Each structure stands twice: as structure tokens, then as C-alpha cells.
Amino acid sequence: MSTELIIAIIITIAGAATPILLAALGELVVEKSGVLNLGVEGMMLIGAVITVAVTLTTGNHLLAVVCAALAASLSSLIFGVLTLTLSANQVATGLALTILGTGFSALFGQPYTGKDVPLLRSPFPPELATDPIWRVLFGYSPLVYFALIMVVVVWWFLQKTRAGLILRAVGENDLSAHSIGYPVIGIRYLAVAFGGAMAGIAGSCFPLFLTPQWVERLTTGRGWIALALVVFAAWRPFRLLAGAYFFGLMMIFEIYAKTNSAFRVLPSEFWAALPYLATVLVLVLISLRREGSTAAPACLGKPFVATG
């Protein structure tokens, strides 16, 4: 196997893993606050279609990513109002958010279907990306570097800051946190908004450097993988990083199955389904763990009702 091919595989894995990692980091913070939002796929689709629209209209990639984050964050606040203020069922509301995002993106994206989107190139000088060795370090989209930085930021926030400690306290025992004066609902709103913004940025990865055009259901179920990855990683940011790149590795098998005879022993459809089969397997293995052996926040998915 040539050096150029190895480097191309590494870069492809990083690109495939980035949207999963970004969405999973946002969902990790949401779940650490005690909220379960299953609408990640819908928010990613909203972020993707807004990115396409803004990029094709203005040509400004940064503005497109910011608008994607804002749009997905606003959609997550719909979930927040229903579940946090009105105490609606979080599972049903999250699924409804996914349906909303899927339908909205299909309708809003109709004028942009099939149109090419300018790629978001590496922020480093092009000369660095031409050399095969330097390309491993400097040949990625800015969103790849952003995702890696956010792993450290989320870990530091949760483990080393007072605000992170409060967030975790709200997720572990909301009544105790409320009794000592912390605004449980307000903290959860902020977590939900952050999770939505991260899902929107994750969605923007697809048109900006993975699939540079708009088609319906562009995210192809990556949001569901991100949800499973949070559980798989036991709510730990650095495990998320490893898990995201593991799923990114499996996703490139489909690509190389079409061009490399070594992968043609099995049909390409099998390689395409492999990441989702692995997701199901991971969830089955996790469900077989003894009760209490997981690191799930104690209040995850439970509505909060203040007693006084």
C-alpha cells in the first residue's frame, strides 16, 4: 500500500468522523444536564440545508456555519420549550424534532437540489497540503480542527470548571441542585441550545467538504450514530473522539469497496450498512451490562418539576 493511499485514507477517515464527533459532543453536554434529545438527525439536516443556502447566496463559509449553528440551536429550543417548560415526553419530542428537521430541509432545500457548493479548504497555505507527509497535518477542513479542539474544550468545561460541575450536578440530582439555588431549567436550556448549535455545525460539514451539494437526507443517519456514540463512549469526550474515528474508519469501507478488489468479496451494500450494524451491536452490548454499571446521568430523560 503506497504512502499516498495511506494518507488519503487517514484524511477520509477524519472527514467522515468529524460530523459524528461534533454532534456527539453537543449531545454529550445535553445528556450531562439530564436531558435526552433524540432530534440530533433533524438538527443536522437543518444545519446542512442552511449552510447550502447561505453559502450559495453569499459565498461566505464562516457566515454559513454560524447561520447553521443558530438555525439548529433555535430548532433545539422548540424541543426545550416542549420538554423543559411544558414537561412533554423527551423521547417523543426528540423524534418529532427529527421529523420536523427532515421535512423542513426537504422543502427549504428544493431550490438548491443538485447545485454544487464551494468547498471549505484548509486554512493553511496550499504549499503545505501538496506534500504527502505535511498533508496529514495541514490538509483538512477547518471544521476538522474545530472538532478536535472542542473535544478538549468540552472535557475541560465538564471536569475543570465550576459551571461544568453545576451542569453535572443538575444531571445527577436536579432536586438537590434546585434546593441549593441553581436554576435547573435555565441550565438545561443552555445545554440544549449548545447541543443544537453543535448539531448544526455537524450538519454543515456535509455540504462544505463531504458531499458538496444539497440532496434530501444528506446526513444519511449520522445523527443516530452520534446518539449511540455518546452511550458507547460512556459520556466521556476523549472516548467520543476514539469512537467517532472508529465509525469513520468503517464508513470509508463503502468507498474503497467500489474501487479496490480486496473489498469486493462482500457487496458494497454490506459495507454501507456496516456502521449502522455496528451501532446496533454496540447498543445491544451496552444493554447487557449490569444495572448501575453505566455512567449515565441519574436524571437523564426525567422531567424536572420544582417542589418549592
Stockholm file with secondary structure:
# STOCKHOLM 1.0

chainA/1-308         MSTELIIAIIITIAGAATPILLAALGELVVEKSGVLNLGVEGMMLIGAVITVAVTLTTGNHLLAVVCAALAASLSSLIFGVLTLTLSANQVATGLALTILGTGFSALFGQPYTGKDVPLLRSPFPPELATDPIWRVLFGYSPLVYFALIMVVVVWWFLQKTRAGLILRAVGENDLSAHSIGYPVIGIRYLAVAFGGAMAGIAGSCFPLFLTPQWVERLTTGRGWIALALVVFAAWRPFRLLAGAYFFGLMMIFEIYAKTNSAFRVLPSEFWAALPYLATVLVLVLISLRREGSTAAPACLGKPFVATG
#=GR chainA/1-308 SS CCHHHHHHHHHHHHHHHHHHHHHHHHHHHHHHTTCCCCCHHHHHHHHHHHHHHHHHHHCCHHHHHHHHHHHHHHHHHHHHIIIIISCCCHHHHHHHHHHHHHHHHHHHTGGGBTCBCCCCCCSSCHHHHHSHHHHHHHCSCHHHHHHHHHHHHHHHHHHHSHHHHHHHHHHHCHHHHHHTTCCHHHHHHHHHHHHHHHHHHHHHHIIIIISCBBCTTTTTTHHHHHHHHHHHTTTCHHHHHHHHHHHHHHHHHHHHHTTCGGGTTSCHHHHHHHHHHHHHHHHHHHHTSCTTCSCCCTTTTCCCCCCC
#=GC SS_cons         CCHHHHHHHHHHHHHHHHHHHHHHHHHHHHHHTTCCCCCHHHHHHHHHHHHHHHHHHHCCHHHHHHHHHHHHHHHHHHHHIIIIISCCCHHHHHHHHHHHHHHHHHHHTGGGBTCBCCCCCCSSCHHHHHSHHHHHHHCSCHHHHHHHHHHHHHHHHHHHSHHHHHHHHHHHCHHHHHHTTCCHHHHHHHHHHHHHHHHHHHHHHIIIIISCBBCTTTTTTHHHHHHHHHHHTTTCHHHHHHHHHHHHHHHHHHHHHTTCGGGTTSCHHHHHHHHHHHHHHHHHHHHTSCTTCSCCCTTTTCCCCCCC
//
